[in-house]
């Protein structure tokens, strides 16, 4: 059975499952470079804390998804996650992404994963608006947002402290009509 919410030749996005709870995954969350722009940078993670988070997500309205790479030799590699906080009453979702495997950085992986999951979020989850935000110093994510058509639409000043400096929150959003011709 294929539980993929999105799949192309090299990527697939599936619900995060217990098999994704590995020491490799915990390692991403504890790697200062991987989480430098994430709120995960404030927490020391363990398998136990990740299991607790996973259990909370499975009973919530939110989506906790794994991004997997499909290699030419048919192996599957967990490379990152997408989280979508969903407010069902308002048909709204706020998306976050973490690419944990550094070999996939700078190759368009975040863009392809988000672009791939958008139709599912709009059509199957029936969301009317999806937002995404990041620290103003996270230039890679800002480029992803712009490429998706989430041209930064709002800035909250001094929202984050990263490396003892304040940075703005840059927020963008999309509506279903935004992805028709992208």
One Martini backbone bead per residue (centre of mass of N, CA, C, O) as a GRO file, in nm:
protein
  182
    1UNK     BB    1   0.096   0.036   0.022
    2UNK     BB    2   0.042   0.378  -0.059
    3UNK     BB    3   0.099   0.673   0.164
    4UNK     BB    4   0.138   0.894  -0.031
    5UNK     BB    5   0.089   1.248  -0.076
    6UNK     BB    6   0.364   1.251  -0.239
    7UNK     BB    7   0.507   1.183  -0.578
    8UNK     BB    8   0.811   1.119  -0.744
    9UNK     BB    9   1.109   1.016  -0.865
   10UNK     BB   10   1.267   1.121  -0.569
   11UNK     BB   11   1.005   1.192  -0.400
   12UNK     BB   12   0.841   1.159  -0.074
   13UNK     BB   13   0.531   1.199   0.113
   14UNK     BB   14   0.474   1.099   0.449
   15UNK     BB   15   0.379   0.984   0.718
   16UNK     BB   16   0.490   0.993   1.021
   17UNK     BB   17   0.671   0.727   1.169
   18UNK     BB   18   0.832   0.516   1.381
   19UNK     BB   19   1.064   0.455   1.168
   20UNK     BB   20   1.169   0.768   1.191
   21UNK     BB   21   1.270   0.700   1.489
   22UNK     BB   22   1.594   0.795   1.502
   23UNK     BB   23   1.916   0.880   1.555
   24UNK     BB   24   1.931   1.056   1.306
   25UNK     BB   25   1.694   1.241   1.375
   26UNK     BB   26   1.799   1.338   1.649
   27UNK     BB   27   2.060   1.457   1.529
   28UNK     BB   28   1.933   1.689   1.379
   29UNK     BB   29   1.800   1.827   1.638
   30UNK     BB   30   2.117   1.852   1.763
   31UNK     BB   31   2.207   2.026   1.519
   32UNK     BB   32   2.292   2.351   1.496
   33UNK     BB   33   2.284   2.379   1.184
   34UNK     BB   34   2.001   2.257   1.124
   35UNK     BB   35   1.852   2.448   1.375
   36UNK     BB   36   1.930   2.759   1.351
   37UNK     BB   37   1.605   2.848   1.255
   38UNK     BB   38   1.484   2.680   1.480
   39UNK     BB   39   1.306   2.607   1.771
   40UNK     BB   40   1.479   2.343   1.826
   41UNK     BB   41   1.741   2.491   1.943
   42UNK     BB   42   1.620   2.493   2.258
   43UNK     BB   43   1.646   2.172   2.247
   44UNK     BB   44   1.697   1.860   2.391
   45UNK     BB   45   1.712   1.558   2.226
   46UNK     BB   46   1.531   1.246   2.229
   47UNK     BB   47   1.372   0.968   2.179
   48UNK     BB   48   1.160   1.023   2.398
   49UNK     BB   49   1.079   1.313   2.303
   50UNK     BB   50   0.999   1.220   2.012
   51UNK     BB   51   0.777   1.024   2.092
   52UNK     BB   52   0.601   1.228   2.235
   53UNK     BB   53   0.555   1.410   1.990
   54UNK     BB   54   0.437   1.197   1.805
   55UNK     BB   55   0.192   1.126   1.984
   56UNK     BB   56   0.067   1.411   1.973
   57UNK     BB   57   0.036   1.427   1.661
   58UNK     BB   58  -0.158   1.173   1.620
   59UNK     BB   59  -0.401   1.343   1.795
   60UNK     BB   60  -0.405   1.568   1.603
   61UNK     BB   61  -0.468   1.806   1.336
   62UNK     BB   62  -0.196   1.767   1.245
   63UNK     BB   63   0.092   1.751   1.035
   64UNK     BB   64   0.333   1.475   1.013
   65UNK     BB   65   0.608   1.464   0.790
   66UNK     BB   66   0.793   1.276   0.555
   67UNK     BB   67   1.093   1.300   0.377
   68UNK     BB   68   1.176   1.115   0.082
   69UNK     BB   69   1.430   0.932  -0.083
   70UNK     BB   70   1.461   0.800  -0.417
   71UNK     BB   71   1.659   0.582  -0.541
   72UNK     BB   72   1.779   0.402  -0.811
   73UNK     BB   73   1.799   0.137  -0.601
   74UNK     BB   74   1.518   0.163  -0.417
   75UNK     BB   75   1.588   0.336  -0.189
   76UNK     BB   76   1.504   0.479   0.133
   77UNK     BB   77   1.536   0.826   0.254
   78UNK     BB   78   1.540   1.010   0.527
   79UNK     BB   79   1.559   1.390   0.509
   80UNK     BB   80   1.279   1.500   0.639
   81UNK     BB   81   1.033   1.758   0.736
   82UNK     BB   82   0.678   1.822   0.778
   83UNK     BB   83   0.479   2.080   0.917
   84UNK     BB   84   0.117   2.120   1.001
   85UNK     BB   85  -0.068   2.360   1.123
   86UNK     BB   86  -0.419   2.315   1.202
   87UNK     BB   87  -0.711   2.520   1.133
   88UNK     BB   88  -1.019   2.404   1.070
   89UNK     BB   89  -1.221   2.641   1.125
   90UNK     BB   90  -1.025   2.828   0.910
   91UNK     BB   91  -0.868   2.680   0.683
   92UNK     BB   92  -0.565   2.659   0.816
   93UNK     BB   93  -0.201   2.667   0.745
   94UNK     BB   94   0.122   2.602   0.902
   95UNK     BB   95   0.441   2.577   0.764
   96UNK     BB   96   0.713   2.341   0.806
   97UNK     BB   97   1.077   2.283   0.758
   98UNK     BB   98   1.319   2.000   0.749
   99UNK     BB   99   1.654   1.952   0.647
  100UNK     BB  100   1.873   1.712   0.771
  101UNK     BB  101   2.020   1.640   0.509
  102UNK     BB  102   2.289   1.808   0.381
  103UNK     BB  103   2.304   1.684   0.085
  104UNK     BB  104   2.013   1.850   0.022
  105UNK     BB  105   2.128   2.115   0.018
  106UNK     BB  106   2.082   2.342  -0.246
  107UNK     BB  107   1.862   2.144  -0.443
  108UNK     BB  108   1.539   2.204  -0.398
  109UNK     BB  109   1.391   2.028  -0.183
  110UNK     BB  110   1.200   2.218  -0.033
  111UNK     BB  111   1.046   2.317  -0.275
  112UNK     BB  112   0.947   2.039  -0.383
  113UNK     BB  113   0.798   1.955  -0.125
  114UNK     BB  114   0.603   2.189  -0.098
  115UNK     BB  115   0.486   2.185  -0.382
  116UNK     BB  116   0.384   1.887  -0.357
  117UNK     BB  117   0.183   1.936  -0.096
  118UNK     BB  118  -0.022   2.159  -0.172
  119UNK     BB  119  -0.254   2.006  -0.312
  120UNK     BB  120  -0.329   1.841  -0.065
  121UNK     BB  121  -0.398   2.078   0.126
  122UNK     BB  122  -0.621   2.203  -0.057
  123UNK     BB  123  -0.790   1.943  -0.151
  124UNK     BB  124  -0.794   1.736   0.101
  125UNK     BB  125  -0.784   1.951   0.353
  126UNK     BB  126  -0.932   2.225   0.275
  127UNK     BB  127  -0.750   2.472   0.240
  128UNK     BB  128  -0.732   2.843   0.208
  129UNK     BB  129  -0.455   2.870   0.382
  130UNK     BB  130  -0.093   2.916   0.358
  131UNK     BB  131   0.176   2.939   0.576
  132UNK     BB  132   0.508   3.100   0.612
  133UNK     BB  133   0.804   3.119   0.822
  134UNK     BB  134   1.100   3.329   0.897
  135UNK     BB  135   1.398   3.428   0.938
  136UNK     BB  136   1.572   3.691   0.791
  137UNK     BB  137   1.850   3.505   0.786
  138UNK     BB  138   1.691   3.286   0.603
  139UNK     BB  139   1.759   3.287   0.279
  140UNK     BB  140   1.673   3.011   0.172
  141UNK     BB  141   1.370   3.028   0.260
  142UNK     BB  142   1.302   3.288   0.117
  143UNK     BB  143   1.350   3.172  -0.167
  144UNK     BB  144   1.135   2.956  -0.150
  145UNK     BB  145   0.896   3.142  -0.103
  146UNK     BB  146   0.928   3.306  -0.365
  147UNK     BB  147   0.909   3.065  -0.566
  148UNK     BB  148   0.609   2.995  -0.454
  149UNK     BB  149   0.473   3.300  -0.404
  150UNK     BB  150   0.567   3.400  -0.097
  151UNK     BB  151   0.597   3.681  -0.083
  152UNK     BB  152   0.676   3.877   0.145
  153UNK     BB  153   0.399   4.018   0.345
  154UNK     BB  154   0.533   4.002   0.641
  155UNK     BB  155   0.669   4.176   0.932
  156UNK     BB  156   0.829   4.091   1.241
  157UNK     BB  157   0.993   4.245   1.472
  158UNK     BB  158   1.220   4.094   1.670
  159UNK     BB  159   1.132   3.771   1.704
  160UNK     BB  160   1.438   3.677   1.701
  161UNK     BB  161   1.711   3.493   1.860
  162UNK     BB  162   2.029   3.482   1.692
  163UNK     BB  163   2.331   3.495   1.797
  164UNK     BB  164   2.255   3.758   1.976
  165UNK     BB  165   2.036   3.841   1.754
  166UNK     BB  166   1.799   4.014   1.597
  167UNK     BB  167   1.506   3.896   1.410
  168UNK     BB  168   1.287   3.875   1.172
  169UNK     BB  169   0.967   3.792   1.069
  170UNK     BB  170   0.890   3.617   0.773
  171UNK     BB  171   0.577   3.633   0.597
  172UNK     BB  172   0.380   3.398   0.410
  173UNK     BB  173   0.131   3.322   0.145
  174UNK     BB  174  -0.133   3.095   0.028
  175UNK     BB  175  -0.357   3.017  -0.224
  176UNK     BB  176  -0.494   2.805  -0.439
  177UNK     BB  177  -0.462   3.004  -0.692
  178UNK     BB  178  -0.138   3.026  -0.670
  179UNK     BB  179  -0.072   2.715  -0.802
  180UNK     BB  180  -0.172   2.674  -1.093
  181UNK     BB  181   0.101   2.823  -1.251
  182UNK     BB  182   0.371   2.693  -1.092
   0.00000   0.00000   0.00000
